[in-house]
């Protein structure tokens, strides 16, 4: 009985490993590949312009201008 359970577990793990439907943690958030080969996750990123005080939400951290400061919230 125990041997059958171990064998069934091994077969299950092999099928799971070969399955394309298994979600990895990175699949729950979209990523985009940049022209330079870097990958930037698509997550709303609020940032503030230190010169004007304007706060804006950008679609990815890579879209935030270099001179802007990333903040927790625009509110």
C-alpha positions in Angstrom: 0.0 0.0 0.0 2.7 2.4 1.0 4.7 1.6 -2.1 1.7 2.3 -4.3 1.2 5.7 -2.7 4.9 6.6 -3.2 4.7 5.5 -6.8 1.5 7.5 -7.4 3.1 10.6 -5.8 6.1 10.3 -8.1 3.9 10.0 -11.2 1.8 13.0 -10.0 4.9 15.2 -9.5 6.3 14.3 -12.9 3.0 15.2 -14.5 2.8 18.4 -12.5 6.4 19.3 -13.6 5.6 18.7 -17.3 2.2 20.6 -17.2 2.1 24.0 -18.9 -1.0 25.0 -16.9 0.8 25.3 -13.6 1.0 28.9 -12.5 4.2 30.3 -11.1 4.3 33.3 -8.8 5.4 35.5 -11.6 2.4 34.7 -13.7 -0.1 36.5 -11.4 1.4 39.8 -12.4 2.2 40.8 -16.0 5.7 41.7 -17.0 7.0 43.5 -20.1 10.3 43.1 -21.7 12.1 46.3 -22.5 14.2 46.9 -25.6 17.4 46.6 -23.6 16.4 43.1 -22.5 15.4 44.2 -19.0 12.0 43.0 -17.6 9.8 45.5 -15.8 6.7 44.2 -13.9 3.4 45.9 -14.6 2.3 47.3 -11.3 0.8 50.8 -10.7 3.7 52.9 -9.4 2.9 56.3 -7.9 5.6 59.0 -8.1 5.9 62.7 -7.3 7.7 65.4 -9.3 10.0 67.1 -6.8 10.0 70.3 -8.8 6.3 70.8 -9.2 4.8 68.6 -6.5 2.7 66.8 -9.2 1.9 63.2 -8.3 1.0 60.7 -11.0 0.5 56.9 -11.2 2.7 55.1 -13.8 1.9 51.7 -15.3 5.3 50.3 -14.3 8.3 51.3 -12.2 10.3 51.6 -15.4 8.0 54.4 -16.7 8.7 56.7 -13.7 11.0 59.5 -14.9 14.5 59.4 -13.4 14.1 62.8 -11.6 10.7 61.8 -10.0 10.5 60.2 -6.5 8.5 57.0 -6.1 6.0 57.3 -3.3 3.5 55.0 -1.6 0.4 56.9 -2.7 -0.6 60.1 -4.5 -3.3 60.8 -1.9 
